[in-house]
Structure formats: C-alpha cells, structure tokens
C-alpha cells in the first residue's frame, strides 16, 4: 500500500454526509463530487492519504477552485464542540419535583452540569431563514459552507434552549449538509468490503470485513516468499511452498483479501518509478553536453570536484573523423597547437560528409517473465467458466484480461478451471498444438508465426498450472462458493498437504451443518468400521482404489472411483480432523454516557458462517485398534482390585 496518492489508482473519498465515493484518479482530469462541486485531479496527486480537504470556490481572489488542507486542530475542535459555546445552564423557574418529570443534573456547588430538554420545542417557525434564502446563499458559493451554517445558527430563535447534546447534534447535522469537505482514504480490502456490502452485498455473498479476517486467520495466510517447495516420498508430488487453493465466487474479493495478507496485492514502488528513472537517464547526456561552434562536434565535459580547474574544451573536427584519428583516441595526446595554425572552416563549408551522430544506447529490455510462473507464495484460483471472474481486482490496478507484467499477481496468481483439474484430457487448451519445424516457420507470414508462438505459450502455461495443481501439496483450501460444499471438498481435500487448513464460508448455516455431520467422528468411526466388514454374497461394500487406476503423476481425487459413491459417505470423513462451525459479527455501538447501545440503523443481512478443519493423513498398513475394549482388574493388595 502506497503512502501517498499516485496516478491511475483508485481512492476513496469520504464526504461529510458519511458517504464513500470510489473513483480512479488520473492526471489532467476533473473530479466531480456532486453537490459539493468539482476540482482538478492534479491537486491531489502526490499528497498523503488521510488528509481532509476543503473546497474553495472561485471568487475575486481565485480564478479556479482550490483545495485547503483542514488542520487536525480545527477538526478536533469541531468534533468536541468548541466552536460554539455551551448555552447558559440556568433557568428562572425552578425545576418541578413531581414524579415522572425529568430533572437537571446539578453539582455540589449548585452549578447545573446537565439539563433536560423538557422545555425544548422543535418548531420550524423558530428558524427565521426560509428555504429560498438558504438556496440563495448556496448559489452565491461564498466560503466552504461555514457562512451558511453560521447564518442558520444565528437565525434560530430557540438556540439557547437546546442542551449540549441537542446543540451538538444540530450542529453536526448542518455540517454534514452544507460543509464542502472530503477526506481522501486509501482503497484497501476493508474499505472495498464495506463499500460493496452496503451496495451490492449479494454479489459478494454477504461477506464482511470481520469474516474475511477470520478466513485469513484460520487458513494461516501469510507471506511465504522465502519458502521452498518440498518433494513428496513418491518423487512426484510437492509439499508446501506457501501455496493456497481458492474457490472464489465473490468476484475476486476473497482473492484480494488473501493477496493482501501475502504481500502480493499492491504493485511495488520500484516498478512504478522505473519509467521516471529512464526519462532522467535520457536527459542527462543532453545537459552534460557542451556547445560547439559551427563545423565542430561538441563533446561531453566531465564533472570535476570543487577546487580543480576544468581543461580546455576540445572539439572533434569532421576532418579528423574522416581520417579516423582524434586526439581523444590517442593514449599520449600531442601538445595543443596555436589556434592560428589550426585550419578554420569557411562559410561555405558544410558537414554533409561528416557521419551522423551515433544513436543513444537503448535501455536493455526487461527479461521476459512468464505469466503464472512463481513457484512459491501463490494463489491457485478454481473457476467454473472459460475465464475467471476477478472484477473487483480492478480496484487494485490488476486487469485479469490484460494484466500488467509489473503487478505481483501476474506471476503469483494462477487460474484453472474445474474441467482442467478433473478431466484435463477433455480440455482443448491442455492438448499440445502441432509442432512446426524452424524451416517451415521461416517461410510463414509474421502473423501466422505469431499465432503459433502464442498458442505454444498458452499451452505451456496451462499445462504447467494444471500439472502443478494436480500434484497437490497445498498449504490450505479456502472455499467461498454457491456450489454444494461437500462436492467441492470431495475433489479438493486430497490436494491439501497434511496439517493444512480447510476453510469454507457460507452465508447460511444449513450447508455447513450438513458438512460438519459428514466429517463428524461418529461418521468417521462408521466409515472405518465398514472397511473391515466381511463381503456379503461375494461383493465388497467398498472398492479399493489402486494407484494404477488413476492418471499418472497425479494424486487421487477421492476415495471412490467414478460411479462408486455411497449415499452414506459422499466424502471420505478420515481426511479431515476437528471440524467446527462458527460465526462472528462485529456490531457498531454508540458509546455515550447513559446512551450506550447497538446502532439501531445497522445493516441486516445474512450472518455468515465458517467451517474449519485440519487435513490429516490416515495411517495405512499399521496396527489399528478396533472392537470393544474391556478393562482388566489388577490386584493391588489383599481384598482390593483396581479397574483399568
């Protein structure tokens, strides 16, 4: 996350009314914030985040709209209510003492600390300013809205009757309506989640910021750039390396939250500054070149330290270039001849025979980095369409259709479809294209040759991702999908290494309750017990899957063969340990003296639930305890026995 506003990035503007507006800031454009006005985007570029700006409209002194940084002292004074003096806390009439009547709070010295609002009458007629006069003040556009608020406060006939609480609420309400201010906030995952939850909650499966934090915590998401991939005992499968498997149907919001924890969501500042450094390098030779007289070619003057004298400027003449000798090329230059002996060019002499200036050396091209090529600290996204839905990653400068090579997700985010992971031979992009010899390629047109190389690169990328995913060994599995969770876990749990975490999110609790039952210890005990049952009528209850029945160099995706699924055991309950179901929702509270309660205007919606479990490797070929265990009686003395 950058510390200041950079061009072509998305930012969040928080208006006085509390509304958050997300926009992409581009140089030399105009930003419109509705009724508050508009201003040039260049006024925000290079400024730090979390500053509050005030719009200053055009007037006699200003030719265009300007921004003023509101200092923190002014903001704190307004928040504490120091701008307006508290009304006199006294009454001519003593407060009645009958039952059911509110009383003023009086200190020991008789000073009224807090009074009730029993005498406050909300009547629109007490405001002298009419709506037409207020609209005229708004059209005048003087100041930043403070003058309008001051006029409204001064025109209120019963402002002195308001208590400190009611006066603060009244002032805050008018400030939100008329002040032309906004605060620039960085657009991180938390801000984007709140923005989408308020507007398009159904598109992100009712996900909230606190739920995303639980998902990242239970899945053990962290930066694993320095991790390394280990090879399994079979010599084919790989283990670890900071790789997570993700099923995301929220438009990329879950991927963004995980990538932020892994440190691969935001582009690095060095990649953004590379373009500006190149321009500075190109401008340096021009500034360090000395001016030459007609008929001479200027040479570069070296930069000398202070206290030293610069040598006389030397010029290379066209005659010397044609002869192939210059003073600079000789190791021991001869003494400078008198200037009178040097041939002076005539006015008709031209430099047509002189060779052109040598071209400036070009910057070396960046090395080609294949897409989805990072071996560690990666996210592998499974999707059900031809292309993954990562629309929400555009807010973090990543376009899945045309990704930038400088973005970390270009190499650390890998995408694969369900068809490619379950039946790769049926996918057209997994099949190797026809190989064409170099001689044939030389005779083809450039467009056809480019298409051939593009297809080869796409096939190599697809095959690499598919083979790596099917080898398994992932550090965790995160699922946020509308599909049935048991069908997803049946195919993907075997791809998680031992000790890896499995996290499933669902907006409703019913699918996860069923999932907890499928991986419960009772169902696990029944699953293990049936493996030792004798065959009935010569037919086994459960068929064993052999490694040679599966595709080579790939792990088993399930404990059942195709078409051999049991209704009682749709998943293998021995693969996950300690399944749990939980929910947590952070609610907003109003914290005031005597007025502490949850916010009555909080948003409703689905609660959101999480299923968590740990991947385990069942022991095979070892001693397994089964049957009914009976304790034995061990004698410890005469006439006594201990049950063990």
C-alpha positions, 0 to 999 in steps of 0.5 A: 500500500502506497503512502501517498496518492499516485496516478491511475489508482483508485481512492476513496473519498469520504464526504461529510454526509458519511458517504464513500465515493470510489473513483480512479484518479488520473492526471489532467482530469476533473473530479466531480463530487456532486453537490459539493462541486468539482476540482482538478485531479492534479491537486491531489496527486502526490499528497498523503492519504488521510488528509481532509480537504476543503473546497474553495470556490472561485471568487475575486481572489481565485480564478479556479477552485482550490483545495485547503488542507483542514488542520487536525486542530480545527477538526478536533475542535469541531468534533468536541464542540468548541466552536460554539459555546455551551448555552447558559445552564440556568433557568428562572423557574425552578425545576418541578419535583413531581414524579415522572418529570425529568430533572437537571443534573446539578453539582455540589456547588449548585452549578447545573452540569446537565439539563433536560430538554423538557422545555425544548420545542422543535418548531420550524417557525423558530428558524427565521431563514426560509428555504429560498434564502438558504438556496440563495446563499448556496448559489452565491458559493461564498466560503466552504459552507461555514457562512451558511451554517453560521447564518442558520445558527444565528437565525434560530430563535430557540438556540439557547434552549437546546442542551449540549447534546441537542446543540451538538447534534444540530450542529453536526447535522448542518455540517454534514449538509452544507460543509464542502469537505472530503477526506481522501482514504486509501482503497484497501480490502476493508474499505472495498468490503464495506463499500460493496456490502452496503451496495451490492452485498449479494454479489459478494455473498454477504461477506464482511470485513470481520469474516474475511479476517477470520478466513485469513486467520484460520487458513494461516495466510501469510507471506511465504516468499522465502519458502521452498517447495518440498518433494513428496516420498513418491518423487512426484508430488510437492509439499508446501511452498506457501501455496493456497487453493481458492474457490472464489465466487465473490468476484475476486474479493476473497482473492484480494483479501488473501493477496493482501495478507501475502504481500502480493496485492499492491504493485511495488514502488520500484516498478512504478518509478522505473519509467521516471528513472529512464526519462532522467537517464535520457536527459542527462547526456543532453545537459552534460553536453557542451556547445560547439561552434559551427563545423565542430562536434561538441563533446561531453565535459566531465564533472570535476570536484570543487577546487580543480580547474576544468581543461580546455574544451576540445572539439572533434573536427569532421576532418579528423573523423574522416581520417579516423584519428582524434586526439581523444583516441590517442593514449599520449595526446600531442601538445595543443597547437596555436589556434592560428595554425589550426585550419578554420572552416569557411562559410561555405563549408558544410558537414554533409560528409561528416557521419551522423551522430551515433544513436543513444544506447537503448535501455536493455529490455526487461527479461521476459517473465512468464505469466503464472510462473512463481513457484512459491507464495501463490494463489491457485484460483478454481473457476467454473467458466472459460475465464475467471471472474476477478472484477473487483481486482480492478480496484487494485490496478490488476486487469485479469484480461490484460494484466500488467507484467509489473503487478505481483499477481501476474506471476503469483496468481494462477487460474484453472478451471474445474474441467482442467483439474478433473478431466484435463484430457477433455480440455482443448487448451491442455492438448499440445498444438502441432509442432512446426519445424524452424524451416517451415516457420521461416517461410510463414507470414509474421502473423501466422508465426505469431499465432503459433508462438502464442498458442505454444505459450498458452499451452505451456502455461496451462499445462504447467498450472494444471500439472502443478495443481494436480500434484497437490501439496497445498498449504490450505483450501479456502472455499467461498462458493454457491456450489454444494460444499461437500462436492467441492471438498470431495475433489479438493481435500486430497490436494491439501498437504497434511496439517493444512487448513480447510476453510469454507464460508457460507452465508447460511448455516444449513450447508455447513451443518450438513458438512460438519455431520459428514466429517463428524467422528461418529461418521468417521468411526462408521466409515472405518468400521465398514472397511473391515466388514466381511463381503456379503454374497461375494461383493465388497461394500467398498472398492479399493482404489489402486494407484494404477487406476488413476492418471499418472503423476497425479494424486487421487481425487477421492476415495471412490472411483467414478460411479462408486459413491455411497449415499452414506459417505459422499466424502471420505470423513478420515481426511479431515480432523476437528471440524467446527462451525462458527460465526462472528459479527462485529456490531457498531455501538454508540458509546455515550454516557447513559446512551450506550447501545447497538446502532439501531440503523445497522445493516441486516443481512445474512450472518455468515458462517465458517467451517474449519478443519485440519487435513490429516493423513490416515495411517495405512498398513499399521496396527489399528485398534478396533472392537470393544475394549474391556478393562482388566482388574489388577490386584493391588493388595489383599481384598482390593482390585483396581479397574483399568 
